Amino acid sequence: MDHVKFTQMKDGDKEDYAFLTEHEVEFTKGTADRLLSAMVDLDKGLSGYQVTRLGHSIQSATRALNDGADVDWIVSALLHDIGDIYAPYNHDEYAAAILRPFVREQCAWVVEKHGDFQMVYYGHHVGGNPNKRDAFKGHPYFDDCAEFCERWDQSSFDPNYNSKPLSFFTGMVQEVFSRTPYDPDVIRAGQREPLVTKTP
């Protein structure tokens, strides 16, 4: 069998869908590699910063690494802006959707909301609401998102920062995306891990 028999999904049978499931499962094994390739495209994105979007992403992940963050935090920091060139008006939601099946709920929520939290730094300069993050006050992950933005996001535009190369993070990305999607032991709803574990 090289392809399914149907031309409309409603006409598929068990054999067709077993065949498709096998192919889809095999395809998902390449997710990490496709994401790492997509990261390179961030260098093609519009940028007036002193570093490229890719440079910013790698610097964010390196800062997380240097703070002793766990692999969920590091990979989330690396991929948090992957939507910039694909979904510029909701890049945070885009990145969170990619991460959500494979990382702790805490990390996915922070990535999803980081755009709103970043407004505190520049919203007043562009006619935006610098207090947009206040809508989430009282949320269990509020402080985590504020710290993520302060330590790893807003600070990672330094061309002189000694960042690791993208290849350094390959194994971490592969580890995260080889997990069983939505595994409760990975998602750990409501549980928090600190962003910083190293003392200066």
C-alpha positions as CSV (number, residue, x, y, z in Angstrom):
1,M,0.0,0.0,0.0
2,D,1.6,3.3,-1.2
3,H,-1.3,5.6,-0.3
4,V,-4.8,5.6,1.0
5,K,-7.8,4.5,-1.1
6,F,-10.0,7.5,-0.4
7,T,-10.3,10.9,-1.8
8,Q,-12.6,12.2,1.0
9,M,-11.8,11.5,4.6
10,K,-15.3,10.2,5.3
11,D,-14.7,7.4,2.9
12,G,-11.5,6.1,4.7
13,D,-11.5,2.7,6.4
14,K,-9.5,1.2,9.2
15,E,-6.7,0.1,6.9
16,D,-6.4,3.6,5.5
17,Y,-6.1,5.2,8.9
18,A,-3.8,2.6,10.3
19,F,-1.5,3.3,7.2
20,L,-1.7,7.1,7.8
21,T,-1.1,6.8,11.5
22,E,2.1,4.8,10.9
23,H,3.4,7.4,8.5
24,E,2.4,10.3,10.7
25,V,4.2,8.8,13.7
26,E,7.3,8.3,11.7
27,F,7.1,11.9,10.4
28,T,6.9,13.3,13.9
29,K,10.3,11.8,14.7
30,G,11.8,14.6,12.6
31,T,10.2,17.4,14.4
32,A,13.3,18.5,16.3
33,D,15.4,18.6,13.1
34,R,12.7,20.6,11.3
35,L,12.5,23.1,14.1
36,L,16.3,23.6,14.2
37,S,16.3,24.2,10.5
38,A,13.4,26.7,10.9
39,M,15.5,28.5,13.6
40,V,18.0,29.4,10.9
41,D,15.3,31.3,9.0
42,L,15.1,33.7,11.9
43,D,18.3,35.2,10.5
44,K,16.2,36.3,7.5
45,G,13.6,38.1,9.6
46,L,13.3,41.9,9.7
47,S,15.5,43.2,12.5
48,G,16.8,46.6,13.5
49,Y,18.4,45.2,16.7
50,Q,22.1,44.8,17.2
51,V,21.6,41.0,17.0
52,T,19.5,38.9,14.6
53,R,16.4,37.1,15.7
54,L,18.4,33.9,15.7
55,G,21.1,35.5,17.7
56,H,18.5,36.8,20.2
57,S,17.0,33.3,20.5
58,I,20.4,31.6,21.1
59,Q,21.4,34.2,23.5
60,S,18.2,33.7,25.5
61,A,18.8,30.0,25.7
62,T,22.4,30.5,26.6
63,R,21.4,32.8,29.5
64,A,18.9,30.2,30.6
65,L,21.7,27.5,30.5
66,N,24.1,29.8,32.5
67,D,21.4,30.3,35.1
68,G,21.2,26.5,35.6
69,A,17.7,26.3,34.1
70,D,16.4,22.8,33.3
71,V,16.0,21.5,29.7
72,D,12.3,22.6,29.4
73,W,13.3,26.2,30.2
74,I,16.3,26.2,27.9
75,V,14.4,24.8,24.9
76,S,11.5,27.2,25.6
77,A,13.9,30.1,25.7
78,L,15.5,28.9,22.4
79,L,12.2,28.6,20.6
80,H,10.2,31.4,22.2
81,D,10.4,33.6,19.2
82,I,10.3,31.0,16.4
83,G,7.0,32.4,15.3
84,D,8.4,35.9,14.5
85,I,8.7,35.2,10.7
86,Y,5.7,32.9,10.5
87,A,3.2,34.6,12.8
88,P,4.4,38.1,13.5
89,Y,1.2,39.2,15.2
90,N,0.9,36.2,17.5
91,H,4.4,34.8,17.5
92,D,4.2,34.0,21.2
93,E,1.0,31.8,20.8
94,Y,2.6,30.1,17.8
95,A,5.7,29.2,19.7
96,A,3.7,28.0,22.7
97,A,1.5,25.8,20.4
98,I,4.7,24.0,19.2
99,L,6.1,23.5,22.7
100,R,2.9,22.7,24.6
101,P,2.7,18.9,24.0
102,F,6.4,18.4,25.0
103,V,7.3,20.8,27.9
104,R,6.0,21.6,31.4
105,E,2.7,23.6,31.4
106,Q,4.6,26.3,33.2
107,C,7.0,26.9,30.3
108,A,4.4,26.7,27.6
109,W,2.3,29.3,29.5
110,V,5.2,31.6,29.9
111,V,6.1,31.4,26.2
112,E,2.5,32.0,25.3
113,K,2.2,35.2,27.4
114,H,5.7,36.6,27.1
115,G,4.7,39.1,24.4
116,D,2.2,40.7,26.7
117,F,4.8,40.8,29.5
118,Q,7.4,42.3,27.3
119,M,5.2,45.4,26.8
120,V,6.3,46.6,30.2
121,Y,9.6,47.6,28.6
122,Y,8.4,49.4,25.5
123,G,4.7,49.7,25.4
124,H,4.7,53.4,26.4
125,H,7.0,54.2,23.4
126,V,4.7,52.7,20.7
127,G,1.3,53.6,22.0
128,G,0.8,50.2,23.6
129,N,-0.2,49.2,27.1
130,P,2.9,48.8,29.2
131,N,0.7,47.2,31.9
132,K,-0.8,44.6,29.7
133,R,0.7,41.8,31.8
134,D,-1.4,43.0,34.8
135,A,-4.4,41.1,33.3
136,F,-2.6,37.9,34.5
137,K,-1.8,39.1,38.1
138,G,-2.5,36.3,40.5
139,H,-1.8,33.6,38.0
140,P,0.6,30.9,39.4
141,Y,3.1,31.5,36.6
142,F,3.0,35.3,36.6
143,D,6.3,35.7,38.4
144,D,7.9,33.1,36.2
145,C,6.9,35.0,33.0
146,A,8.1,38.3,34.5
147,E,11.5,36.7,35.4
148,F,11.7,35.0,32.0
149,C,11.3,38.3,30.3
150,E,13.7,40.2,32.6
151,R,16.5,37.7,32.7
152,W,16.4,36.0,29.3
153,D,14.2,37.9,26.8
154,Q,14.6,41.7,27.1
155,S,18.3,41.3,28.0
156,S,19.3,39.2,25.1
157,F,20.1,41.7,22.4
158,D,23.8,42.1,23.3
159,P,26.2,41.5,20.4
160,N,29.1,41.0,22.8
161,Y,27.4,38.3,24.8
162,N,29.2,34.9,24.6
163,S,26.4,32.7,23.3
164,K,26.7,29.0,22.5
165,P,26.2,28.0,18.9
166,L,22.8,26.7,17.8
167,S,24.4,23.2,17.4
168,F,25.1,23.2,21.2
169,F,21.3,22.9,21.8
170,T,20.6,20.2,19.2
171,G,20.6,17.4,21.7
172,M,18.3,19.3,24.1
173,V,15.8,20.0,21.3
174,Q,15.9,16.4,20.2
175,E,15.4,15.2,23.8
176,V,12.3,17.4,24.3
177,F,10.6,16.6,21.0
178,S,11.2,12.9,21.4
179,R,8.9,12.8,24.4
180,T,5.5,11.3,24.3
181,P,3.1,14.2,23.5
182,Y,1.0,15.5,26.4
183,D,2.6,13.0,28.9
184,P,1.2,14.1,32.3
185,D,4.6,13.3,33.9
186,V,6.1,15.9,31.5
187,I,3.3,18.5,31.5
188,R,3.1,18.5,35.3
189,A,0.2,20.8,35.4
190,G,0.3,23.4,38.2
191,Q,3.9,22.5,39.1
192,R,6.7,25.0,39.0
193,E,10.5,24.7,38.5
194,P,12.8,27.7,39.2
195,L,14.3,29.5,36.3
196,V,17.5,30.1,38.1
197,T,19.3,27.4,40.2
198,K,22.9,28.7,40.1
199,T,24.2,31.2,42.5
200,P,26.5,33.9,41.2
